[in-house]
Amino acid sequence: MARIKGGLNAKKRHNKVLKLAKGFRGARSKQYRIAKQSVMRALASSYAGRKERKRDFRKLWIARINAAARLNGTSYSKLMHGLKVAGIDINRKILSEMAISDPEGFAALAETAKANA
């Protein structure tokens, strides 16, 4: 039985990593050993970034809701507590959209929250 060398599979693996490293600066996109490290770090960072984006959006929504709530004479925490007591289940994303696009509707929700707080 003849010996089978692994050159083809190694080449495929190297090309896969180098393709992911395309656009990186200098040796990071040319040399396999350095590109592999850069790609591993980039993939880890992109995974973390997808989780971080969700946190950033929630912070943005809360800031918008708080600003609109203060225009209506209440705070964010009192507004959310009042809505919970009143049994109104609206998520923060929709509340922040209401605060921007429908101030009258948001003001009505704020009054309901104040009455139930």
Secondary structure, 3 states (H helix, E strand, C coil): CCCCCCHHHHHHHHHHHHHHCCCCCHHHHCCHHHHHHHHHHHHHHHHHHHHHHHHHHHHHHHHHHHHHHHHCCCCHHHHHHHHHHHCCCCCHHHHHHHHHHCHHHHHHHHHHHHHHC
